[in-house]
Amino acid sequence: MKQPDKAPWYYLLLLILAGESVFILPFVLQRVFRPTVLKVFELDNVSLGLCFSVYGFVALVSYLLGGPLADKYQPRKLIAIALWMTALGGLVFATFPDYFTLQVLYGFWGFTTIFLFWSPMIKATRVWGGQSSQGKAFGLLDGGRGLVGALFGTLGVLVFSYFMSADIAVATLEESRFAFRYVILISAGIVALVGFLVWVFMKLPKGLEKEIVVDRITTSQIKEVLRLPSVLLLMIIILCAYVGYKITDVFSLYAQDVMSYNEVESAEVGTFLLFARPIVGVFIGISADRSRPSLFLLIGFIIALIGSLIFASGIISEVSYFMFLFSIMIVALGVYAIRSLYFAVMQSGKIPLILTGTAVGLISLIGYTPDIFAGPAMGYLLDASPGLKGHQHVFYMLAVFSFIGGIAAFRYFQLYGKPFNDHTKKP
């Protein structure tokens, strides 16, 4: 079915900016500054993991309820409101609240970043990709989000270093808090600004705006989506892929615990990882459109399995800086390739465009449960066996989920992996 209008090029650019900005405060700062976050909030790994669990529980309900909302209202308005509310949470975050308040804040972020944001972002990306550019759309989205995250990470490291008056290795709690507060506040300000840009500029042609919304979602439509084999398989694929993505959070901590890097050097490793994401996302997304996205999805799981086993073996300890980064890149190539493509295969999986929000909500209900269990599981493994041994256990966990995800991806490829399947059959 030919679309009467196409979304403008800058529509995707705004989606990319919004898509990562909304997660800067709850996730990206922790990924880049994990040792610092543990210090300034006086947490251990399990306690931080439990904050992510609170986020995950709220997100679980938000996925289910927010999906139909994305099919009823224009993405632009939902996304802008989500950004503004998330930025407000940053003002609380900058006060370094007590542990209970921190958990409530993560619950609040679970609502703002998922109920109001997640399904609208995925649906809007699918709209931009049209019939023939789903791999390109989602590859550019995830790659672009990775670049935005990397730039935020780099800016954060520069701001933190600038305001850190003492030597990093001997900085007091108050000195670290003073510097990190500026990182949080500047991040929150940028998130709010992106919300304004989205509200003003992220508009679709009138004809396309009417085509992608429904007046109401019926029970029969939800049952129709649930009956699709692609929906069940994507639940498993995304669950396994998201465990991999969550585990990339530990690389900056690995740099400190195993490689003996200081806080700034560890943050630089986390930022390096963020720069790998845009390169992988754009390359894989464009390449997948020329072949079969479901095939690249399967290959991604195989690479992630190999990378996880390298770290699980324990050989990445007394190695050069180059070898450490090269080993990280193997894991990153697999994990980020999968992440770039798991929603790009919705078109070949015959999921109707107009019900994308509902489908994403149902898939995400299962697919993103690692928000609940991955943080505490990693925290337990790291704290129960400090040092290299704990990190080995974390990467064995990644290997298991990569294997299971690979099986589901292989089945998806069997069902929907015919060449040009995306273009020859209507969803």
N, C-alpha and C positions, 0 to 999 in steps of 0.2 A: 504494500500500500504506500503510495507516494505521499510524502508530507508536503502540504502546501507552502510551508515556510520553514526556514532553518534558524536555529539560535545563532546569534552573532559570535564571532571568535572570542570577544572579550568576556562573554558569558562564562566560558570555561575558565578563563583566567581568574575571574572573581570567585568561581567555585573552588579553584585551587587555593587561593588565598584564604578563603573562609574555611575550607576543609581541613587545613592544618592549624590555623589560628585558634579554632575552638578547642583544640586538644593541647595547646601549649601549656596552659596552667595545670591541668590535672595530670598530664603525662610527659610531655617533652622535657620540661625542666627537670623532672625526676630521672629521666633517661640520661640526660647530659650531666646532671649534678647529683647523682644518687648519693655518693659519700657525703656531700655537703648537706643535702636534704636530711639525711639521717642525723647529722650533727646538729643542725640549727633547730630541728623540731624535736630533738632528743628522742629518737626512735631507734628500734632495731629493725632487722629485715622483716620479721614476722608482723610487727606492728604496722609498718608501712604496707605490707601485703594485705592486712585486714582493712585498711582504708580503701584499697582498691576493691576489696570484696564488697564493702558497703556500696561503692560506686556500681559494682556489677549487679547487685541485687536490685537496685533502683533501675538500672539500665535494662534489666531483664523484662520488667513490667513495661518500661518505656518503649522498648522495641515493638512489643505486641500492640500497644495502644497508639503509638506514634505512626505506625505504618499506614493505617487507613487515613489518618490525618493528612499525610502527604499526598494521598489521592484526591482529597477534597479541597485543599487550599494550595495556592501558588507557592512554590519553593522559596521564592525571594523573601517573602514576609516572614516565614517560619525561620529561615536561616539567620536573618538579621536580628530578630528578637533573641534567638539562641545565643548569638555572639555577645549581645549587650548584657544579657543575664550572666553569662559565663565570666565576663570582664568584671562585673560587680562582685562575684565570688573572689576574684583576685585581691580585692581590697581587704577582705577578711583574711585571706591567706597571708598577706603581708604583715599582719599583726602577730604571726607565729602563735596561733591560738593553742589552747590546751587540747589534749588528745580527743576528748569527746566532741568538741567543736570541730576539730579537723575531720572526724568521721562524718559529722553532719554535713560539712562542706562538700565532702566527696559524694555524699548522697545527692546533694543539690546539683552538683556538676553532672551526676548520672542522669538527672532529669533534663538539664539544659542542653547537654551535648547529644542526647539520644532522642528523647521524646519530640523535641522541636527541630532536630537537626539531621539525624542520620539518614532516615528514609528520603526526605526531601533532597539531600545531596546526591544519593545514588540515583534517584529518579531523574533529577536534572541532568546528571551526567549521561544517562542513557538517552535522554531527549537530544542532547547535543550530538551524540554519536550517530544517531539516525540508524538506517538499515545496514550500512556497510562499514562503519568505523567504530565498532564497539571496543575492540582491542586498543585502538588509538586513543579513544576517549578515556577509558579507564587507566591505560598506561600513562597518559599525560596527567590525569588527575593524581594518581598515586606518586608518579615521579615528581610532578610539580609540588605536591604536598611535601614530599621528602626534601625538595630544595628549600621550600619555605621553612620547614622545620630545621634544616641545617643552618639557614641564615639566622633564625631565631637563636639556635644554639651558639653560633659564633658570636652574635651580638651579646648574648648572655654571658659568655666567657669573658668578652672584652669589658663589659660593664662590671662584672664581678671582680676582675683583676684591677680595674681602675679604682674602684671604691674600697678594695682591700688594702688597708694601710699597713698591716703587719705582714711578716713572712708567712706564707701559706701553711708551712709545716708547724708553726707554733702559734697560729692565730687563736685567740680566745673565742668562746661562744658568742659573745657580744660583737666582736669584730667581724666574725663570719655572718652574723645576722644583719649587721649594718649594711654590708656589701650585697647580700642576697636579697634584702628588701628592695633595693633599687632594681634588681633583675626582675622581680615579681611585678613591681609597679609599672615599669616601662613595658613589660609584656602585656599587662592588662590594658594599658592605654592603646597599644597597637591593635589588640583584639577589638576594642570598642570602635576604633577608626575603620577597621575592615567591615564591621557591621553597618556603619553609615554608608560606605561605598556600595555594599550589596543592596541596601534598601533603595538607593537612588538610581543605580545603573544596571542591576542584574535583571533586565526585563526581556520578555519574549515577544515576538510578533503576536498580535491579537488572536489570529487564527489558531496558532499553535498553543497559546495559553488555554483556549477553550477546549482544545482536543485532548489535553492530558489530564483533565480533572473530571471527576464524577460527582453527582449530587449526593449519593449515599452508597455505602458499601453494604451489600447483602450477605447473609449467611451462605447462600448458594455460591457466591463469588469466592468466598473464603474456602469453601469445600473444593471448588474448582481448582484453586491454586494448590491446595494441599494434596490433591490427587496426582499432581505432576511428579514423575520420578526425579526430575531435575531438582525439584525443591528439596526432597529428602537427601539426595546426594550432596547438594550444596550446603546443607546443614552440617554434614560430617566434614566436608572439605574445609569449610570456613572455621569450624571448631579446631581442627588440627592445625590449620594455617595460623590461626590467631594465637595458639600456644607458642608457635615458633616466633611470632612477632613479639609477644610478651617477653620471651626469653632473651631477645636482643637487649632488653633493659639492663641485663647483668654485665654487659661487656665493660662498661666503665668501672664497675665494682671489681670485675676480674682483673682489670688493669692495676687496681690498687692492691687487691688481696694476693694475687698470684705473681704479677709482674713487678710489684713494689713501686708503682708510680704514685706521685703526690696528687692532691685534689685537682689542680689545674691540668696536669698531664692526663689524669683519668677523664676529665671533662673533654679534653681534646680528642681522646679516643672515641668517646660517645658522639662527638660532633663529626668525626671522620665517618662514622657509621651512617650518620644522617645524610652525608653527601653521597654515599653509595646508593641510597634509595632512588634519587631522581635519575641517575644514570641507568640503573637497572630497569626502572619503571618505564621510561621513555623507549629504551631499546627493545624491551620485551613486548610492550604494547604495540609498537609499529610493526615489529617482526611477526607477531601473532596474527595480525590482520591479513598478512600476506600468505599465511598458512592456516593453521587451525589452533585457535586459542586453547582448546581443551588438551591438545598435545603438549603445548608449552606448560600448561598447568601440571601435567604429569611429570614432565622433566624437572620442573621446579621442586617437586617433592623429593625426587631422587637426589638432586644436588643438596637439598637441605639435610637429607639423611646422611650423606657422605660427610658434610661439614660437621654435623653434630657428633658423629663417631670420632672424628679427628680430635675434637675438644674432649670428648668423653674418655678417650684413651689416656689423657694426662700428659701427652708429649709436648703440649703448648705451655711450657713453664719457663724453662731457661733457654729461651730462643731470642733471636734478634728482634728489634722493633719491626723490621720489614716482614719477617716471617709471621709475627703476631698479627699484623694488619692483613697480610695475605690470607691467613687462616680465617680471620673474621669475614673477609670478602667472600669466601666460599659459602659460609652460612648465609651471609647477606644476599648473595645472588639467588639462592634457592628461596629464601623466605620472602624477599621483595618481589621476585617473579610471580610467586603464587598470589601474593597480596594484590599485585597489579591486575590479575586476570580473573579472580574468582567471581566477580560480578560481571565481567565482560562476556562470560559464557551464558548469561541469562537469555540472550537473544536466540542462540542455537538451542537452548533448552526449552524453547516454545512457551516462555512466560510472557503473557500479554503486557504490552507497554502500559496501558491504562491502569493495570493492577500492580504495577511495579512496587509502589509503596507498601501495599498489603503483603506482597510476596517477600519483600526485603524484611518487613517486620517479623513475619513467621520464620524465615530462614535465620535471622539474627537472634531470635529467641533462643535457639539452640547453639548457633554458630559462635556467639560471643559469650557463652557461659564461662570461658577462661577468665573473664573479668572477675568472676567470683572465686574460682579455685586456683588459678595459676599463681597469683601473687602470694597467698599464704603457703602454697606448696613449694614455691621457690624459696621463700623466706625460711621455711622449716628445713629444707635440704641444706641451705647455706649456713644456718645457725647451728644445726645439729652436727655438722662436720665442717668446722671452720677451715678456710684455706682451699687448697687445690681440690681436696676430696669432695667437698660440698659442691663445687662448681662442676666436677665430673658427674655427680649425680643429677644435676640440673640438665646437663647435655644428654645424658642417657634418657631423661624424660622427653627431651626434644626428639631424640631418635625414634622412640616408640610412637609418638604422635605423627612424625613424618612418614613412618611406615604405614600406619592406618590411613592417613590422608592419601597416600600414594595409591592404595587399593581402591579407595572411593573415586579418585581422579581417573584411574584406569577404567573403571566401570562407566564413568561419565563419558570418557572418550569412546568407549565401545558403542554407547547409545546415541551420542550426539556429535561425534567427531568426523563425520563425512565432510570432505572438502566442499567449501562454499555452501554448507548447510544453512548458514546465517542468511544467505541472500536468495535462496531458491524457494524457501518455505515461509509462509506467513506465520507469525507467532500465534 
